[in-house]
Amino acid sequence: MARAATTSDVFNAIAEPRRREILVLLQAGERPVTELALELGMTLPGASKHLRVLRKVGLVQDRKAGKQRLYGLNPRELRPVHEWVSGFERFWNESFDRLDAYVQDLKQERQEE
């Protein structure tokens, strides 16, 4: 099965851990690539490469501010990821309910001993 290009799909783009780290940092607001690279302990070219991928799939926007280019999050493009993950909410809620019931049963058994 052919693998989708990293730059054509949001899911493939965020599969790379450093890109997810960049997205987390951008939640706080726009940042220049130099700050992102410094905070992530990456080289400037390395950070730029990841930002290029994120920008190509629409997760990151950039704008020029004086001599700097600021990168910011475009949360609208995260919607497909959010919707996909949200589909598992019922599964997790049911799993936690079963776990809670099990723990309550154990507590009851210990109190009866």
C-alpha positions, 0 to 999 in steps of 0.5 A, a space after each residue: 500500500 502506497 504511503 500518503 505524502 507527508 505534505 498532502 495529509 494533516 494526519 501524516 504531517 502531525 505523525 512526526 513528533 517534532 511537528 506536534 511539539 511545534 503545534 503545541 508551542 504555537 498554541 500560545 501565539 505567533 512565534 518566529 522560527 528562531 524562537 521555535 528552533 531555540 526552544 526545541 533545541 533544533 537547528 534553524 533549517 530543521 525547524 524551517 523544514 518542519 514549518 514548511 510541511 505544517 504550512 503546506 497542509 494548512 496547520 500553520 500560517 505565516 506572515 511577515 512582521 518587519 524583518 521576521 516571519 511569524 508563524 501561527 497556528 491555524 486550528 481550523 485545519 486541526 478539525 479533521 484530527 479532532 473529529 477522528 479522535 472524538 470518535 473514540 470518546 464513547 470507547 474510552 468513557 465505557 472503558 473508564 466506566 468498567 474500570 470504575 465498576 471494577 475498583 468499586 467491586 474490589 473496595 466492596 470486597 475488602 470492606 466485607 473481609 
